[in-house]
């Protein structure tokens, strides 16, 4: 069994009911060479007190690194900045792992030199107690342009919680706070290498309703105009900073996801106009999705790029 150390980042906010379970799942890992960095983003409940209690039981391996000011999404970057090992994983304060998660993912990554991430099957728990396995969190091992485009066409909620080569995350984290920052991050890691997987349930997450991601745009996006295009800022930052590759297929996928999210916001904010524009949306989405999924000839690629 590998003895390579792994850094784990746990950003928390109002997780008093679940954070002990999350930390305990780290302590129960069969791979024991780990370091846990926990950053509580000014919780208003008893999250910090529960973290502090458990950290005291393993002070050499569990470090509380809470920030001096609210970090919001950048709390994920905050814990990443403290890590100094080759491998890294995030674990949210309301998620938990099965005991073999780290050991199995590490073994797979060490045997896949082209891969920058490994994820396992993730079981989601609904508020009503029902469960299901995330169907999207699967390997992506095709060509760089294909895997980035495929991800952007249908982003998942699980992929960023796999085990990563830390430098892939460092190089791919957006420089600015933006809505859907995690899509930019994961697209960037897929630019750098493949994602492999393990066909075994080793991850657990409490599901966040999809509608919440639509509603949170008002909090994430300061511009009233850009709230109608909630992933446009993410797209611009990713392309500007070289995180998201510029290929015809990837650009088509970005166009598709921007139009799709614009349609959702139009339905939320101006439903009558959205209904009137429905045929245009439908045709545009069909065309851009096909462009993103189709192979691109060498001649077309030369015309597209300078």
Protein Blocks (a to p, Z undefined) as FASTA:
>chain_A
ZZbdcddddddehillmmmmmmmmmmmpmblcbcdddddehiablmlmmmmmmmmmmmml
mccfbdfbdfkjmlmmmmmmmpccfbdcdddfkbccdfklmmmmmmmmmmmmkbcbdcdd
dddddfkopacddfklccdfbdfklmmmmmmmmccfklmmmccdfklmmmmmcfbdcehk
lmmmmmmmmmnoccddddddfbdcddddfklmmmmmmmmmmblklmmmmmlmmmmmmmmn
omaccdfklmmmmmmmmmmmmmmmmmmmmmmlmmmmmmmmmmmmmmmmmmmmpccdfklm
mmmpZZ
